[in-house]
Amino acid sequence: MIREIMELESPNPYARKIEFYEADQVIGYLNYSLIYDRIEIDSFFVDEDRRREGIGKKLMSYLVAIAINNHVENITLEVRISNEIARRLYKQFGFREVARRKFYYGDEDGILMEKQVM
C-alpha cells in the first residue's frame, strides 16, 4: 500500500512524504517538497532486501500523479553519479540529466536531473 503524509516534523513547510508499506512496515519512501509549481525530490529509498520488486516504480508513478494533479511544471532531483540503478529508473520516467554538481555529496559528484510535467 502507498500512503501520502502531508504533515511532517520538518522545518520545511513544503515537505511531503510518500510511503510504501506492508503490514505496518515501511519498505520504501520518497521525500519531496511541493513548492508552488515544482517538486524537488529530497530522498528516495527502498529496502535493500525488497529492491527489484517494482516498489520504486510505484512510488515514482504516485509522485508523477501528484505532480499532474497539482499542475506542477517540473520535478528535479540530485543523484550520485555512481548510482546507475537510480539514474536508469529516473530516465524510465522521463528525467533527463541537466547538470553535474561537483562534489555535491562531499566525496562524489551529483547529477541534477529534471522531468518536465506540464
C-alpha angles and dihedrals in degrees: 000000000000125000132179120222115203103175109062127171092245137123086230107090090197095055120126135169136207116199131194109206143169125194090355091304118121109228098172141002143185119207116199143159121232103206112179104288100359142059126217117198107220100180138353125194139172121181108260093233091054100047120123091037095103095255093126090051091051092051092047092047089052091051092050089052089052089050092052093046090051095046091242115180098206146355121219135188143163122232133183112263089232094054098095094161093058093043090054091050092051092048089053087060094051100264117147129200108249106168145002117233111207114230091348090153093041096245097035142039121252130218118223109218129188137191121197109220105172 
